[in-house]
Amino acid sequence: MQVTQVAAEGLVRQFKVVVPAAEIEDRVTTRLEDLKARVRMPGFRPGKVPLALLRKQYGKGVLGEVLEQALDEGTKKAIGEHGLKPALRPKIEITAFDEGKDLEFAMRVELLPDVPEVDMKAIAITRPVATVDDAVVDQAVERIARSRQKFQPPAEPRPAQAGDRVTIDYEGTIEGKPFEGGSGKDLAIVLGAGGMIPGFEDQLLGAVVGERRRIEVTFPETYGEASLRGKPARFEVLVEAIEEPLPVTVDDALAKELGFDDLAGLRKAVAERIEADFKAASRQKAKRRLLDHLAETYRFPVPEGMVDIEFESIWQQVEREMRERGLTFESEGKTREELEAEYRAIAERRVRLGLILSDIGTKNEIKVEGQELQQAVIAQAQRFPGQERQVFEYYRSNAAALEALRAPIFEDKVVDFILQLARVTDQPVSPEELMREDEEESTAAAPAEAGAGGG
């Protein structure tokens, strides 16, 4: 077997592999001799079947096995002799072969790049933090109380006003025709809460029980159902009931309704929950800033094949979301080519970050322990009550799915390791600023993320 490197450009290596016809014939003959001892054919004693007869009956199948084995061995030889670290499975193409002739095939392999050494102690980032003070807890408890707002009919009948809960029956039409989801009964609406199409609630102000009203609105361009966006609609409404809100009271009675001994217990639980949320948000933003620093500081070529795989994953999600939301490239104000270029840049960033994190994790022997992976599987199973057994079996028999759970655990462990060594400065911010999601985080922050599943 002769292996010759024919091209080397960037991370790509190409080889020509030749397996002599005599070597292939020797392998076929050896394989047929092995079969001879086991094959039984009428008229022949065990082990006495003529080789020519075996070749006639099993030759093609044996040749296929031999060729497959030769391709595998040739690939391993090229990789081993040149000390290569493939990023993906090499691409093989048979360029010449006829029975009795040499086997020739071309091999193209993309290599993992040399990842720059990251000086973790030189990394300096700020970590936004917010304080859980009494005002924050007060606002949270107030929201809880308002979510349990109680209503009652007014002492004297009166027209509906802002803050009232109005119960209606309604029938909607577009261009005179009913549409799916456009009609219903006993719908309770809190006027001014913004739960309906813009303008709908305003047109119920001043209504009285038993009154029929015609409401005309236009569905927003951002409405969830794409077929209704921007369309004018007419609703015939019957007001069934009007109720006014009772005062919201934050006291021990509210706490007991929620399962606590008193208001102090409720406030303590709320404060602990907010603190946990603040810590999670703070860590997430620190992680984002760390990944941004790594992506901007360490630039190196990445395997195009890995970028292709990551891009396809992202693009499938983009196209699915566009279909579900009824969007087009025109409505987004960009061409397909422009959007593809944007998301391909994101894919390249993810691959590069994944390689950096994988390199750091490997060098520092960071691993995902079996117990951590088991806890992740349990967490997945808990999302599907009654189907826990099927979930466990799915992950037990699906290596790719299990790896999808392992990768983010490994990534988080590597990120925490880096943050322990980096110079991290806490930056006090308001709770609103801490909890506000940066627009660019929605796509670019997704698992760093490809290639970071080591350990």
Secondary structure as GFF3:
##gff-version 3
##sequence-region A 1 455
A	DSSP	beta_strand	2	9	.	.	.	ID=ss1
A	DSSP	beta_strand	12	19	.	.	.	ID=ss2
A	DSSP	alpha_helix	21	36	.	.	.	ID=ss3
A	DSSP	alpha_helix	51	81	.	.	.	ID=ss4
A	DSSP	beta_strand	91	96	.	.	.	ID=ss5
A	DSSP	beta_strand	103	110	.	.	.	ID=ss6
A	DSSP	three_ten_helix	120	122	.	.	.	ID=ss7
A	DSSP	beta_strand	124	129	.	.	.	ID=ss8
A	DSSP	alpha_helix	134	147	.	.	.	ID=ss9
A	DSSP	beta_strand	151	152	.	.	.	ID=ss10
A	DSSP	beta_strand	165	174	.	.	.	ID=ss11
A	DSSP	beta_strand	177	190	.	.	.	ID=ss12
A	DSSP	three_ten_helix	202	204	.	.	.	ID=ss13
A	DSSP	beta_strand	212	218	.	.	.	ID=ss14
A	DSSP	three_ten_helix	226	228	.	.	.	ID=ss15
A	DSSP	beta_strand	232	245	.	.	.	ID=ss16
A	DSSP	alpha_helix	252	257	.	.	.	ID=ss17
A	DSSP	alpha_helix	263	297	.	.	.	ID=ss18
A	DSSP	alpha_helix	304	325	.	.	.	ID=ss19
A	DSSP	alpha_helix	336	363	.	.	.	ID=ss20
A	DSSP	alpha_helix	370	382	.	.	.	ID=ss21
A	DSSP	alpha_helix	388	397	.	.	.	ID=ss22
A	DSSP	alpha_helix	399	421	.	.	.	ID=ss23
A	DSSP	beta_strand	423	428	.	.	.	ID=ss24
A	DSSP	alpha_helix	431	435	.	.	.	ID=ss25
A	DSSP	alpha_helix	441	444	.	.	.	ID=ss26
###
